[in-house]
Amino acid sequence: MSVIAKRLEALGIVLPRPGLPIANYVPVVRAGNLAFVSGQLPLGPDGKIANAHIGKLRVNSPVEPARDAARLAAINVLAQLQSEFSNLDRVVRVVKLTGYFAVDGFFDHLPQAMNGASNLMADIFEASGRHARSTVGVAHLPLSALCEVEGIFELEY
């Protein structure tokens, strides 16, 4: 069992079957030693988005559902990577994550919500999981998802 597979198991994470694109794009593109993973939604193991991960964040919304949705979307990012490259031990570094959150007005806790994805990467890849990051509030996301996460990863040749 690979090092990353053991870490996933220790965290109780089973990577789901990666979701298929819902439009004209590919899930992962490799350019040199970088892998660009298209935005992933917080799809559960059944391929659906739980009600807690649908909708928009508002001024008094709790941060926990958004943080959980970001973590789940990041798990789906990893599922795409594993599907494309077979072994997550090939990841040398998590370079950058970008998180998009559906917001309705003012919500000042987007950085804390995105920590759901960032903390997961640090837990799995340790020091190599620390990354650059952008977090953006948007008006709407596909399938009315609460968040979407995309990533850039450095791979070994």
Legacy VTK file of the C-alpha trace (Angstrom):
# vtk DataFile Version 3.0
C-alpha trace
ASCII
DATASET POLYDATA
POINTS 157 float
0.000 0.000 0.000
1.329 3.434 -0.921
2.197 6.072 1.666
-0.698 8.328 0.641
-3.130 5.398 0.548
-2.148 4.597 4.147
-2.740 8.220 5.186
-6.132 8.235 3.503
-7.038 5.002 5.282
-5.875 6.388 8.633
-8.129 9.416 8.065
-11.057 7.149 7.177
-11.198 8.474 3.615
-12.201 6.262 0.725
-11.796 8.065 -2.582
-15.020 7.851 -4.587
-15.360 7.024 -8.252
-14.521 10.328 -9.935
-17.407 12.295 -11.353
-17.775 12.694 -15.085
-17.566 16.174 -16.627
-20.943 17.895 -16.941
-19.808 20.036 -19.908
-17.064 20.231 -22.560
-13.866 19.851 -20.511
-11.577 17.145 -19.165
-11.148 16.482 -15.441
-7.329 16.593 -15.420
-4.711 18.079 -17.747
-1.009 17.411 -17.340
1.390 20.092 -18.575
5.006 19.162 -17.922
5.213 18.179 -14.290
2.012 19.997 -13.316
-1.463 18.490 -13.121
-4.431 20.869 -13.327
-7.598 19.397 -11.847
-10.870 20.931 -13.004
-13.254 22.242 -10.382
-14.934 19.525 -8.364
-18.217 19.779 -6.524
-18.999 18.324 -3.089
-20.479 15.138 -4.517
-20.982 12.337 -2.020
-20.189 8.661 -2.621
-23.620 8.311 -4.260
-22.674 10.968 -6.840
-25.167 13.469 -5.428
-24.832 16.678 -3.464
-26.263 16.537 0.052
-28.836 19.202 0.931
-26.365 20.713 3.428
-24.002 21.431 0.509
-26.553 23.130 -1.760
-27.472 26.793 -1.740
-25.745 30.023 -0.867
-23.907 31.415 2.104
-25.485 34.436 3.743
-24.372 36.899 6.414
-25.331 34.631 9.356
-24.703 31.240 7.747
-22.696 28.802 9.847
-19.256 28.053 8.425
-19.290 24.307 9.173
-21.405 23.147 6.180
-19.242 25.219 3.829
-16.044 23.840 5.384
-17.407 20.279 5.081
-18.390 20.918 1.448
-14.877 22.214 0.647
-13.340 19.106 2.232
-15.607 16.832 0.215
-14.877 18.733 -3.008
-11.135 18.358 -2.263
-11.620 14.615 -1.810
-13.158 14.599 -5.288
-10.137 16.524 -6.609
-7.936 13.730 -5.252
-10.207 11.090 -6.782
-9.684 12.708 -10.190
-5.914 12.772 -9.663
-5.806 9.137 -8.619
-7.957 8.117 -11.571
-5.610 9.889 -13.967
-2.257 8.879 -12.456
-3.064 5.678 -10.488
-0.930 6.565 -7.463
-1.128 9.712 -5.344
2.452 9.098 -4.201
3.403 10.724 -7.523
2.306 14.084 -6.069
5.437 16.019 -5.106
3.564 19.106 -3.938
0.129 20.655 -3.763
0.870 23.908 -5.598
-2.430 25.783 -5.420
-6.081 25.326 -4.543
-8.868 27.636 -5.593
-12.220 27.534 -3.852
-15.412 29.086 -5.139
-18.350 29.549 -2.783
-21.889 30.539 -3.707
-22.771 33.615 -1.688
-25.817 35.823 -1.382
-24.568 39.125 -0.093
-22.002 39.341 2.663
-20.252 36.281 4.155
-16.944 37.055 5.828
-15.812 33.506 6.638
-14.755 32.239 3.201
-11.135 31.669 4.323
-12.328 29.492 7.214
-14.661 27.598 4.875
-11.807 26.908 2.439
-9.767 25.489 5.303
-11.836 22.320 4.841
-9.902 21.693 1.605
-6.570 23.129 2.753
-6.462 21.205 6.027
-7.231 17.986 4.177
-4.289 18.482 1.808
-1.964 19.216 4.736
-3.215 16.125 6.592
-2.632 13.894 3.583
0.530 15.327 2.022
1.990 16.853 5.213
4.474 19.692 4.469
4.091 19.110 0.714
0.373 19.753 1.140
0.824 23.391 2.144
-0.102 25.482 -0.872
-0.943 28.840 -2.371
-4.675 29.507 -2.358
-7.462 31.710 -3.632
-10.974 31.795 -2.234
-13.730 33.548 -4.160
-17.398 34.274 -3.513
-19.580 33.840 -6.617
-23.265 34.259 -7.468
-23.941 30.681 -8.567
-22.234 27.313 -9.048
-23.205 24.254 -11.130
-25.990 22.089 -9.684
-26.593 24.809 -7.047
-23.537 23.539 -5.158
-22.328 25.500 -2.159
-18.709 25.248 -3.296
-16.321 24.074 -5.991
-12.607 23.354 -5.555
-9.893 23.078 -8.205
-6.218 22.323 -7.787
-2.753 22.431 -9.289
-0.309 19.685 -8.304
3.365 19.100 -9.022
4.069 15.512 -10.075
7.275 13.530 -10.257
8.343 12.661 -13.775
LINES 1 158
157 0 1 2 3 4 5 6 7 8 9 10 11 12 13 14 15 16 17 18 19 20 21 22 23 24 25 26 27 28 29 30 31 32 33 34 35 36 37 38 39 40 41 42 43 44 45 46 47 48 49 50 51 52 53 54 55 56 57 58 59 60 61 62 63 64 65 66 67 68 69 70 71 72 73 74 75 76 77 78 79 80 81 82 83 84 85 86 87 88 89 90 91 92 93 94 95 96 97 98 99 100 101 102 103 104 105 106 107 108 109 110 111 112 113 114 115 116 117 118 119 120 121 122 123 124 125 126 127 128 129 130 131 132 133 134 135 136 137 138 139 140 141 142 143 144 145 146 147 148 149 150 151 152 153 154 155 156
